[in-house]
Amino acid sequence: MSRVGIGFDAHPFGGPGPLRLGGVEVPHPTGLEGHSDGDVLLHALADAILGAAGLGSLGEHFPDGAGEWRGVDSARLLVRVGEMSRSAGFVLSNADAVVIAEVPRLAPHRQAIRARVSEILGVGPERVSIRGTSSNGLGFTGREEGIAAMAVVLLERAES
């Protein structure tokens, strides 16, 4: 059985920093605001995995009001989500994600982000695709007010 999940996240600039995308520190004057470290890419991936596994949403498992997740490295959240999906009997076949931002440019950091996301998910980099795009000046990302990310994952039922 194959299951597809989609995830989306967006955060405004203005957090205390550093800016983290896909678990990698990316040079920028500010971080992203958020309950955790605001890593929109890892949040979108986690939500996509939870959706594909039928396990609810990121907010259900890591609520904003829970102090234990305040400022936490989002890699911890994604590791936990991966454990949850494996416990539910699924393995990650592949993940595809796009970061939507005018600044900073993703290209110089793309391979490092891909390697880090692969490491966090416990899969080879051939199973992970990370891309960046701009919104051509439109919307909050176009005005350089924040960053958004979308992700799609394919989970397969683990062989017993």
C-alpha positions as CSV (number, residue, x, y, z in Angstrom):
1,M,0.0,0.0,0.0
2,S,1.3,3.4,-0.9
3,R,0.2,6.6,0.8
4,V,0.8,10.2,-0.2
5,G,0.9,13.2,2.2
6,I,1.2,16.9,1.6
7,G,2.5,19.5,4.0
8,F,2.7,23.3,4.1
9,D,4.2,25.7,6.6
10,A,4.9,29.5,6.6
11,H,6.6,31.7,9.2
12,P,7.5,35.4,9.2
13,F,11.0,36.8,9.6
14,G,11.7,38.3,13.0
15,G,12.7,35.4,15.2
16,P,15.8,35.6,17.3
17,G,17.8,33.5,14.8
18,P,19.6,31.8,13.4
19,L,17.6,31.1,10.3
20,R,17.3,27.4,9.9
21,L,16.1,25.7,6.7
22,G,16.0,21.9,6.5
23,G,18.1,21.7,9.7
24,V,20.9,23.9,8.2
25,E,21.9,27.3,9.4
26,V,21.5,29.7,6.5
27,P,23.0,33.2,6.7
28,H,20.3,35.9,7.2
29,P,19.9,38.9,9.5
30,T,17.0,37.2,11.4
31,G,15.5,33.9,12.1
32,L,11.9,32.9,11.6
33,E,9.3,33.4,14.2
34,G,7.7,30.2,15.5
35,H,7.0,28.2,18.6
36,S,10.0,26.0,17.8
37,D,13.0,27.2,15.7
38,G,10.5,28.0,12.9
39,D,12.1,25.7,10.3
40,V,9.4,25.8,7.7
41,L,10.9,23.1,5.6
42,L,11.1,20.5,8.4
43,H,7.6,21.4,9.5
44,A,6.2,20.9,6.0
45,L,7.9,17.5,5.7
46,A,6.7,16.4,9.2
47,D,3.1,17.4,8.4
48,A,3.3,15.5,5.0
49,I,4.6,12.4,6.7
50,L,1.9,12.6,9.4
51,G,-0.8,13.1,6.8
52,A,0.4,10.1,4.7
53,A,0.5,7.9,7.7
54,G,-3.0,9.1,8.9
55,L,-1.5,10.3,12.2
56,G,-3.0,13.8,12.3
57,S,-1.1,17.1,12.2
58,L,2.0,18.6,13.6
59,G,0.0,20.9,15.8
60,E,-1.8,17.9,17.4
61,H,1.4,16.2,18.4
62,F,3.5,19.3,19.2
63,P,1.0,22.0,20.3
64,D,2.1,25.7,20.5
65,G,1.0,25.8,24.1
66,A,3.4,23.0,25.2
67,G,6.4,24.6,26.7
68,E,8.6,21.6,26.1
69,W,8.7,22.5,22.3
70,R,9.4,26.2,22.8
71,G,12.6,27.0,20.7
72,V,13.3,23.3,20.0
73,D,15.4,22.2,17.0
74,S,12.8,21.1,14.5
75,A,15.0,18.2,13.6
76,R,13.8,16.6,16.9
77,L,10.2,17.0,15.7
78,L,10.9,15.4,12.3
79,V,12.8,12.5,14.0
80,R,9.9,11.9,16.3
81,V,7.4,12.0,13.3
82,G,9.6,9.5,11.4
83,E,9.5,7.2,14.5
84,M,5.7,7.5,14.6
85,S,5.2,6.7,11.0
86,R,7.5,3.6,11.3
87,S,5.6,2.5,14.3
88,A,2.4,2.8,12.3
89,G,4.0,0.4,9.7
90,F,5.3,2.8,7.1
91,V,8.6,3.5,5.4
92,L,9.5,6.6,3.5
93,S,9.8,6.0,-0.2
94,N,10.5,9.6,-1.2
95,A,10.1,13.2,-0.2
96,D,9.9,16.2,-2.4
97,A,9.9,19.8,-1.0
98,V,10.0,23.3,-2.3
99,V,11.0,26.4,-0.2
100,I,9.3,29.6,-1.3
101,A,11.4,32.7,-0.6
102,E,12.8,35.8,-2.2
103,V,15.6,35.8,0.4
104,P,17.8,34.1,1.2
105,R,18.6,32.2,-2.0
106,L,18.4,28.5,-1.5
107,A,20.7,27.3,-4.3
108,P,24.0,27.7,-2.4
109,H,22.7,25.6,0.5
110,R,20.5,23.1,-1.4
111,Q,22.9,20.2,-1.2
112,A,23.7,20.7,2.4
113,I,20.0,20.9,3.2
114,R,19.3,17.7,1.2
115,A,22.0,15.8,3.0
116,R,20.8,17.0,6.4
117,V,17.1,16.2,5.6
118,S,18.2,12.7,4.4
119,E,20.1,12.2,7.6
120,I,17.2,13.3,9.8
121,L,14.8,11.0,7.9
122,G,17.3,8.1,8.0
123,V,17.1,7.6,4.2
124,G,19.6,8.0,1.3
125,P,19.7,11.4,-0.4
126,E,18.4,9.8,-3.6
127,R,15.0,9.7,-1.8
128,V,14.9,13.4,-1.0
129,S,14.5,16.3,-3.4
130,I,14.8,19.9,-2.1
131,R,14.2,22.9,-4.4
132,G,13.8,26.6,-4.0
133,T,11.6,29.1,-5.9
134,S,10.6,32.7,-5.5
135,S,7.1,34.1,-5.7
136,N,8.3,36.8,-8.1
137,G,7.5,39.6,-5.7
138,L,4.0,38.5,-4.9
139,G,2.6,38.0,-1.4
140,F,4.4,37.9,1.9
141,T,7.3,35.9,0.6
142,G,7.6,38.4,-2.3
143,R,7.7,41.3,0.1
144,E,10.5,39.4,1.9
145,E,8.4,39.2,5.1
146,G,8.9,35.4,5.6
147,I,9.4,32.0,4.0
148,A,7.0,29.2,3.1
149,A,7.5,25.6,2.3
150,M,5.5,22.8,0.7
151,A,6.3,19.0,0.8
152,V,4.9,15.8,-0.7
153,V,5.9,12.4,0.6
154,L,5.2,8.9,-0.5
155,L,5.1,6.2,2.3
156,E,5.0,2.5,1.6
157,R,3.7,-0.2,3.9
158,A,6.7,-1.8,5.6
159,E,7.3,-5.4,4.8
160,S,6.8,-7.6,7.8
